[in-house]
Amino acid sequence: MASVRPLVTVTGADGRIEAHVELERTASGAGRELTLTIEAAGHTAVQNVSSGSAVIVLEVPGAELWWPRGYGDQPLYDCVVTLSDAGRVLDRWERRVGFRTVELDRSPDEHGTAFTLSVNGQPIFARGVNWIPDDALPARVTPERYRRRLVQAAEAGVDLVRVWGGGIYEDRAFYDACDELGLMVWQDFLFACAAYPEEQPLRGEIEAEARENVTRLSPHASLVLWNGNNENLWGFRDWGWEPRLAGDSWGEGYYLGLLPRVVAELDPTRPYQAGSPWSGSWDHHPNDPAHGPSHFWEAWNRRDYGDYLGHVPRFAAEFGWQAPPAHATLREWLGDDPLASTSPGMLHHQKAEDGNGKLDRGLAHHFTVPGDFDQWHYLTQVNQARAIATGVAHWRSHWPVCGGTVVWQLNDCWPVTSWAAIDGAERLKPLYHELRRLYADRLLTFQSRDGARVLAADNQSPEPWQGTAVVRRLRADGTGLAEEHVPFTVPPRSVGLLPLTAEVAEIKDAAGELLVADAGGLRDVVLGGPDKEFGYPPAELDLRLDVSGGTLMVVITARAFVRDLLLQADRLGPAATADRGLVTLLPGESVTITVSGLPAADAARLDAAGVRSALFCVNAAEGASRP
């Protein structure tokens, strides 16, 4: 069997596997009658074949449905196809398949053109991340490493992984793990940020590669979307390609012609999108947020992350903000002494155009100039987490107009300052922990509608969310100024917008007041103005340490308002990890941070002074006394 391409469909309660089989025959056996057998879920079908290709169909009554994580289980069935000659097995093919339907809603409406994925008839707000090769040398990425990274994605609440067109078609182990974890896969064809000639011999190579990979990946239930390219249709329109090409081919024929034909022929069970971004036709700008998937890079490149708030896209397929990797990662890979944002190794490990300039300009909107490298390192990581939080929370609150967010990016291929949530040494940045909050089934955030502040209760869980939100306006020292209790009930997979009274919602002293909303163990905090203009009290913290083997429990109690407290566990030991990222505490509140991965002897030697050396908070960065 040269190839087996199973097309899996569902009608009502029944599944169907239509296996397209291509055979390689010797000249002497060209017309010999052989037997194909397909087995799955306890059912079998048999068919004789005397040509070079065949289609064998297996009906599976009552097949259990495969669902994305958070929507149901992920049952997978062993599907076995055998080729026999008079009872003697010549070849055997085996994969796992899952039964589900996939649709992409691209219908026009009063907001533009939709872009919403539905699985088994259930519309889904996609909580996604962009994936790049996990190592600069792909052969070093083992099945165990694939699974480790994808489990991290699932544990952060991710339900969609976009395999970016500037990378590779990943190993089968990647897609197997996504099948098992319920991670939907958006698969780019491998075109990114460039013009590609359409003449031979390249055209033939491209078609052969596309056919091979559509066939190879077709068994995977997790694969929900084929995408023609990354940013090439946009690039032709906006990046000065058109006059330079002067009529030469550049790839449009692939994205709007060849590739959709290949998908329609080989994998009609899945939708195809010509590109990301792409508005559906040249009648609209390729990166028009009102039509199809959009990329948002002006915030990082030229403006500030507040720019996200000016858009309600149909689908935010790329947006990101840089930050350096963990401190231990820098120390392992760089010989710079002392470390500085502009030291030679740091600059070599910064490949974005004017990357450090963008980092510093991004900080300047919110913070005073960092006094040393440690402050710069901490604040850039805070700014990255806040930038992504601004976009995701705003766009989530606009579901179902906005059909999803795909953060750039989950992972890294080397230890570098970048947009990743997990650095090149596999250490978690604060952004990763922030994604766990942003992509949880329930999210509570302050938002704006028609110029008024509201509370958005986003419930992407399968159950109604009923509760009472406590909203407070406080002084920086914790003194209460106003309080409101807002009862709410939000249906499953819905967003509730809760109006607030002006007494609570309108800050009167921008430099000295903040808003806090609490409901169901969730919290959002909004300051009256930028951190650099806010009257932070000195950070006052009490610490208690409990050690058990190599596990350290750090109990921190705030005696003053403390913003974005971070324990950089890797400063206590290069293998140490903390179970939390950024934490904001009001006076009198406590948090317990669990640190794992320390040798037992090192953990036992730690005292409060040693742990304080790994603690950072915005209060200190903005000039208040260091805790």
Sequence and secondary structure as in RCSB ss.txt:
>XXXX:A:sequence
MASVRPLVTVTGADGRIEAHVELERTASGAGRELTLTIEAAGHTAVQNVSSGSAVIVLEVPGAELWWPRGYGDQP
LYDCVVTLSDAGRVLDRWERRVGFRTVELDRSPDEHGTAFTLSVNGQPIFARGVNWIPDDALPARVTPERYRRRL
VQAAEAGVDLVRVWGGGIYEDRAFYDACDELGLMVWQDFLFACAAYPEEQPLRGEIEAEARENVTRLSPHASLVL
WNGNNENLWGFRDWGWEPRLAGDSWGEGYYLGLLPRVVAELDPTRPYQAGSPWSGSWDHHPNDPAHGPSHFWEAW
NRRDYGDYLGHVPRFAAEFGWQAPPAHATLREWLGDDPLASTSPGMLHHQKAEDGNGKLDRGLAHHFTVPGDFDQ
WHYLTQVNQARAIATGVAHWRSHWPVCGGTVVWQLNDCWPVTSWAAIDGAERLKPLYHELRRLYADRLLTFQSRD
GARVLAADNQSPEPWQGTAVVRRLRADGTGLAEEHVPFTVPPRSVGLLPLTAEVAEIKDAAGELLVADAGGLRDV
VLGGPDKEFGYPPAELDLRLDVSGGTLMVVITARAFVRDLLLQADRLGPAATADRGLVTLLPGESVTITVSGLPA
ADAARLDAAGVRSALFCVNAAEGASRP
>XXXX:A:secstr
  EEEEEEEEETTEEEEEEEEE    GGGTT  EEEEEEETTEEEEEEE SSEEEEEEEETT  B   TTTS   
 EEEEEEEEETTEEEEEEEEEE B  EEEE  EETTEE  EEEETTEEE EEEEEE  SSSSGGG  HHHHHHHH
HHHHHTT  EEEE TTS    HHHHHHHHHHT EEEEE S BSS    STTHHHHHHHHHHHHHHHHTT TTEEE
EE  BSHHHHHHHSSHHHHHTT   SHHIIIIIHHHHHHHH TTS EES BS  SSTTS TT TTBSEEEE HHH
HTS GGGGGG   SEEEEE   B   HHHHHHH   SS  TTSHHHHHT  STTHHHHHHHHHHTTS   SSHHH
HHHHHHHHHHHHHHHHHHHHHTTTTTS EEEES S  SSS SBS SB TTS B HHHHHHHHHTSSEEEEEEEET
TEEEEEEEE SSS EEEEEEEEEEETTS EEEEEEEEEEE TTEEEEEE  HHHHS S TTTEEEEEEETTEEEE
EESS GGGS      EEEEEEEETTEEEEEEEESS EEEEEE GGGT TT EES   EEE TT EEEEEEE   H
HHHHH  HHHHHTTEE HHHHTTS   
